[in-house]
Amino acid sequence: MADRTAGLLLAAGAGRRFGKPKALVDFEGETFLTRSLRALSDGGCDPIRVVLGARAEAAVALLPDPALVVDSPDWASGMGASLRAGLAALAELDPVPDAVLVHLVDLPGVGSEVVARLAGLSAVDVVARAAFDGVPGHPVLFGRRWWPSIAAAAVGDRGARDWLATRDDLRLVECADIGGGRDVDRPSDL
């Protein structure tokens, strides 16, 4: 049986620079939330969990199943809180997935092809990250072996950045041929 890859979509932020939560932003006929969720699903992630915080009730209404939601009560403290909440929720599943592909809701250029390319590397000890023209980006694939140490290091808005900086086993996976890794912070970025 192939290694099981969960999808974890971090979508809890208030989107202060954008003017509203980016999960609720409409782009090319769908919201960033539904677009990102489709990329994870079509890319082979199962199960999928979506971490929500700001305006969660509006975001839940966009989901095909409210059971996908992981609440991050301290979401306002930064991405680290959302990552910790998501990893904890996945660790409680039975069976626990072999790896998790962590995706950010504000990356409309990341489609299912990028997700599938990374998910294809899934293993309990994997550390892999999408790169776009050699620049490290998202999504990031973490084997479950690393979840406790990632959660311990995930603070503020840095998420797993500091933990990743210590890794000599990080595999960069070039994806510029199939997607774009530019995040959207402001309406002008669209």
C-alpha positions in Angstrom: 0.0 0.0 0.0 1.3 3.5 -0.8 2.2 5.9 1.9 -0.9 7.8 3.1 -0.5 11.6 2.7 -2.8 14.0 4.6 -3.5 17.5 3.3 -3.4 20.3 5.8 -4.6 23.7 4.6 -3.7 26.6 6.8 -6.5 29.1 6.3 -7.0 30.8 9.7 -5.5 34.3 9.2 -7.4 37.5 9.2 -5.7 38.8 6.0 -5.1 42.2 7.5 -3.0 43.4 4.5 -5.6 42.1 2.1 -8.6 43.6 4.0 -10.3 40.3 4.7 -9.4 36.6 5.4 -7.7 35.3 2.3 -9.7 32.0 2.6 -12.8 34.1 1.5 -11.1 35.9 -1.5 -12.8 35.3 -4.8 -10.4 34.5 -7.7 -11.3 33.2 -11.1 -14.8 32.1 -10.1 -14.0 30.4 -6.8 -12.6 31.3 -3.4 -9.0 30.7 -2.4 -10.4 28.2 0.1 -12.2 26.0 -2.4 -9.4 26.3 -4.9 -6.8 25.2 -2.4 -9.0 22.4 -1.1 -9.5 21.1 -4.7 -5.8 21.2 -5.3 -5.2 19.0 -2.2 -8.0 16.6 -3.1 -7.2 16.3 -6.8 -3.5 16.0 -5.9 -4.1 12.8 -3.9 -4.2 14.0 -0.3 -6.5 12.0 2.0 -7.6 12.8 4.6 -7.7 16.6 4.4 -8.1 19.0 7.3 -8.5 22.8 7.1 -7.4 25.0 9.9 -9.7 28.0 10.4 -9.7 31.0 12.8 -10.8 34.4 11.5 -14.4 34.5 10.2 -14.5 30.7 10.5 -18.2 30.5 10.2 -18.1 32.1 6.7 -15.3 29.7 5.7 -17.1 26.6 7.0 -20.0 27.4 4.8 -17.7 26.9 1.7 -16.5 23.5 2.7 -18.1 20.2 1.4 -18.0 18.8 4.9 -17.7 20.6 8.3 -15.8 17.6 9.6 -12.7 18.9 7.7 -12.4 21.8 10.1 -9.7 22.1 12.7 -10.3 25.1 15.0 -7.3 27.1 16.0 -8.5 29.1 19.0 -5.2 31.1 19.2 -4.9 31.6 15.4 -4.3 35.3 16.0 -0.9 34.5 17.5 0.4 33.4 14.1 0.8 30.6 11.6 2.6 28.5 14.2 -0.6 28.1 16.2 -2.5 26.9 13.1 0.3 24.4 12.2 0.3 23.0 15.8 -3.5 22.6 15.8 -3.5 20.9 12.5 -0.7 18.5 13.3 -2.4 17.6 16.6 -5.6 16.9 14.8 -3.9 14.6 12.3 -2.0 12.8 15.0 -5.3 11.8 16.6 -6.6 10.0 13.4 -6.7 6.2 13.2 -4.6 5.3 11.3 -2.3 8.3 11.5 -1.2 9.3 8.0 2.4 8.7 7.1 3.0 12.3 6.1 1.3 15.6 5.8 1.4 18.1 2.9 1.1 21.5 4.4 -0.5 24.1 2.1 -1.3 27.8 2.5 -4.6 29.2 1.4 -3.0 32.3 -0.3 -1.2 30.4 -3.1 -3.5 30.3 -6.1 -0.8 29.2 -8.4 -0.3 25.9 -6.6 -2.6 23.4 -8.2 -3.1 19.7 -8.0 0.0 18.9 -10.1 2.3 20.5 -7.6 0.5 18.7 -4.7 0.8 15.4 -6.5 4.5 15.8 -7.3 5.2 16.3 -3.6 2.7 13.8 -2.3 4.5 11.2 -4.5 7.5 11.4 -2.1 5.4 10.6 1.0 7.1 8.6 3.7 7.2 8.7 7.5 10.6 10.4 7.5 10.3 12.7 4.5 11.1 16.4 4.5 10.4 17.9 1.1 9.4 21.4 -0.1 8.2 22.8 -3.3 10.6 25.2 -5.0 9.8 27.6 -7.8 12.8 28.6 -10.0 15.0 27.4 -7.2 13.3 29.5 -4.5 11.9 27.4 -1.6 8.1 27.8 -1.1 5.0 25.8 -0.3 3.6 23.3 0.0 5.8 21.4 2.3 5.7 17.7 3.0 6.5 16.4 6.5 6.7 12.7 7.5 5.0 12.0 10.8 8.3 11.2 12.4 8.9 14.9 12.5 5.5 16.2 13.7 6.4 16.5 17.4 9.6 18.5 16.8 7.9 20.7 14.2 5.0 21.5 16.6 7.5 22.3 19.3 9.3 24.8 17.0 6.2 26.3 15.4 5.8 29.8 17.0 4.5 33.1 15.9 4.2 33.7 12.1 7.2 31.6 11.3 5.4 28.3 11.2 8.0 25.6 10.5 10.5 28.0 8.9 13.0 27.8 11.8 12.7 24.0 12.0 13.3 23.7 8.2 16.4 25.9 8.4 18.1 23.2 10.6 17.5 20.4 8.2 20.3 18.9 6.0 17.9 16.3 4.7 15.4 18.8 3.2 14.6 17.9 -0.4 13.7 20.8 -2.7 11.3 19.7 -5.4 11.3 22.0 -8.4 7.7 22.9 -9.5 8.0 26.0 -11.6 7.2 23.9 -14.7 3.7 23.1 -13.3 2.8 26.0 -11.0 3.6 29.2 -9.3 4.5 29.8 -5.7 3.8 33.5 -5.3 1.6 34.3 -2.3 -1.1 36.9 -2.4 -0.9 39.4 0.4 -2.8 42.4 -1.0 -5.5 42.8 -3.7 -2.8 44.3 -6.0 -1.0 41.0 -5.9 -3.8 39.4 -8.0 
